[in-house]
Amino acid sequence: MRSRTHILIGFIAFLAYSYLISIMNKSASVPWLYGLVAVVTGSIIPDILEPATNSRHRSTCHSKRALNIMVFLFGITAFVTVISLFFLHFSIIYIASCFFLGYVFHLLADSVTPAGLPR
């Protein structure tokens, strides 16, 4: 899959995620521009770490194990973001969750290709 496709998928996921965060707390100033940069970075970083040199380029960074780890990290950071909406400034945590969101959607997009994801 091309980088532009991964970026577009990450952008759509980012819009939905940021919308949900803004609904939960209308008074918080969400650093959406930094979140957008983070989700774009997360959307392309697996292909930077493991460039497509051949049809079997997918290994550690494109694996089901990496997907499970990224879903876990996104879940934790998204949960902390939601909790911190009520207590403190949450910029760094929100930005980290956007990065993990981009990575998760990169792997999900790759999982539906004919090559899929290795274990």
Residue pairs with C-beta under 8 A, 6 or more apart in sequence:
1 109
1 110
1 113
3 43
3 44
3 47
5 109
6 43
6 44
6 47
6 105
6 106
6 109
7 40
7 43
7 44
9 43
9 105
9 106
9 109
10 39
10 40
10 42
10 43
10 101
10 102
10 105
10 106
11 36
11 39
11 40
11 43
13 39
13 101
13 102
13 104
13 105
14 35
14 36
14 39
14 98
14 101
14 102
17 78
17 97
17 98
17 101
18 30
18 32
18 35
21 28
21 30
21 81
21 82
21 85
21 94
22 28
22 30
24 82
24 85
25 85
25 86
28 85
28 90
30 94
31 91
31 94
31 95
34 91
34 95
34 98
35 94
35 95
35 98
36 98
38 95
38 96
38 98
38 99
38 102
39 98
39 99
39 101
39 102
40 102
41 99
41 102
42 98
42 99
42 100
42 101
42 102
42 103
42 104
42 106
43 102
43 103
43 105
43 106
44 102
44 106
45 61
45 102
45 103
45 106
46 61
46 62
46 66
46 103
46 106
46 107
46 110
47 106
49 61
50 57
50 58
50 59
50 60
50 61
50 62
51 57
55 115
56 115
58 110
58 115
58 117
58 118
59 118
60 66
62 107
62 110
62 117
62 118
63 117
63 118
63 119
64 111
64 117
64 118
64 119
65 119
66 107
67 104
67 107
67 108
67 111
67 117
70 100
70 103
70 104
70 107
71 104
73 96
73 100
74 97
74 100
74 101
74 103
74 104
77 93
77 94
77 96
77 97
77 100
78 97
78 101
80 90
80 93
80 97
81 90
81 93
81 94
81 97
84 90
84 93
107 117
110 116
110 117
111 117
